[in-house]
Every structure is written in C-alpha cells, then in structure tokens.
Amino acid sequence: MKSLIIYDATGAVWQVIHGQETIPTGLPGIVVTIPDGATVTGVNVSDPARPEPVYQYSESGVNLQEEVKELRAMIDDMSLILADVIGGAYHA
C-alpha cells in the first residue's frame, strides 16, 4: 500500500497517511511503500531533489498473526479455568 509522508525542511516527519497517493500543493511530501516491519523515522533531505525515507526496523521481529493466535489460546485457557473455578460451563 502506498503511503504519503509529509515532512519539513529538516526531514522531520509530520504525518504519514496510509492509502494516500496525492501530495498536497505547497507541502513537502513523498509517496512510498513502507516495507513490512518498518517505521518511518524521518526523511533524508540531503539532496532536496531526491528525498528518501529513513526507516527503522523492529529488532524483535514480532509476527502479529502468531501473537494473535497465542493470545486467543491463552484467553480460551483462562476462560476454562475461570469456568471451573466458578462452577459454570464454558463453550468455545
């Protein structure tokens, strides 16, 4: 997905708008596809004719889909324990 990055003359990012491909008149901006696992931390404006996004990557490499599966399993386990403690029935 394309994202619009609005930045200032120092390269500080003021806004990132995902799904937007139109740069507003009068504002410095670039349209990029942000890589998976990356966060935009700034824009390299050393060459004003060719601004480049600066990315930071998470070192943890968290897989959100796996995290959701694990959290759902934990919720199911806790629900079973709670049902057992209060003497009720649990239906997943």
C-alpha positions in Angstrom: 0.0 0.0 0.0 1.2 3.5 -0.8 1.7 6.0 2.0 2.1 9.8 1.9 4.8 11.2 4.1 4.6 14.9 4.9 7.8 16.3 6.2 9.6 19.6 6.9 12.8 21.2 5.6 14.9 19.3 8.3 13.4 15.9 7.3 11.2 15.6 10.4 8.0 13.6 9.7 4.8 15.5 10.4 2.3 12.9 9.2 2.1 9.6 7.5 -1.2 8.9 5.7 -1.6 5.3 4.5 -3.6 4.8 1.3 -3.0 8.3 0.1 -1.0 9.0 -3.1 -1.6 12.7 -3.7 0.9 15.2 -2.3 -0.9 18.4 -1.3 0.2 21.6 -3.1 2.6 23.6 -1.1 3.7 20.8 1.3 6.8 18.8 1.0 5.8 15.1 0.7 6.8 11.8 -0.8 4.7 8.8 -1.7 6.3 5.4 -0.8 5.5 1.8 0.0 6.7 1.3 3.6 8.3 -2.2 4.0 6.8 -4.7 6.4 8.2 -4.3 9.8 9.5 -0.8 9.2 8.6 2.5 10.8 9.3 5.9 9.1 11.6 7.9 11.4 12.5 10.7 9.0 13.2 11.8 5.5 16.8 12.3 4.2 16.7 15.7 2.6 20.5 16.0 1.9 19.5 16.1 -1.8 16.3 18.1 -1.9 15.6 16.9 -5.4 15.6 13.3 -4.2 14.2 13.0 -0.7 14.4 9.4 0.7 12.5 8.0 3.6 14.5 6.8 6.6 13.2 3.5 8.1 13.7 1.9 11.5 13.1 -1.8 11.8 12.0 -3.6 15.0 14.7 -5.9 16.2 12.1 -8.1 17.9 10.6 -9.2 14.6 7.2 -9.8 16.1 4.8 -11.8 14.0 1.4 -10.3 14.8 -0.6 -13.2 13.4 1.3 -15.6 15.6 0.8 -13.3 18.6 -3.0 -13.2 18.0 -3.2 -17.0 17.8 -1.2 -17.3 21.1 -3.4 -14.7 22.8 -6.6 -16.4 21.7 -5.3 -19.7 23.1 -4.5 -18.0 26.4 -8.0 -16.5 26.6 -9.5 -19.9 25.9 -7.4 -21.5 28.6 -8.2 -18.7 31.1 -11.9 -19.0 30.3 -11.8 -22.7 31.0 -10.0 -22.1 34.3 -12.5 -19.4 35.3 -15.4 -21.6 34.4 -14.0 -24.4 36.6 -13.4 -22.0 39.5 -17.0 -20.6 39.4 -18.6 -23.9 38.6 -20.1 -22.8 35.3 -19.9 -24.2 31.8 -17.7 -22.8 29.1 -18.5 -23.1 25.5 -15.8 -22.0 23.0 
